[in-house]
Amino acid sequence: MNEHEELRRQARKRLKARSSFWTYIGVWGAVSIMLTVIWFITTPDAYFWPVWAIFGMGVAALFIGLDAYGPGRRYHTESDVDAEIERMTGRPAQRDRRDEPTL
């Protein structure tokens, strides 16, 4: 797989994560409204129990959002890989000439 194909694969993965995040936000909102209506119809003067489901889904939304938009969501270049190999071994990485783009 060449670098262009890898970039396209990573871009598709990031777009899917972002789309999934917004789908989850919609589900969270719908479930929150539904539970609040059920609470209001059945026991409006009692303890507001839907808060636990709303809070739990909110925590999940936080982590899904961090996965989709958070730090560390960038493409790693060959120079990043070389730098990591150098850090691990203490000597410069030797690049495979087949991986380099031809002009």
Disulfide bonds with the S-S distance in Angstrom:
none
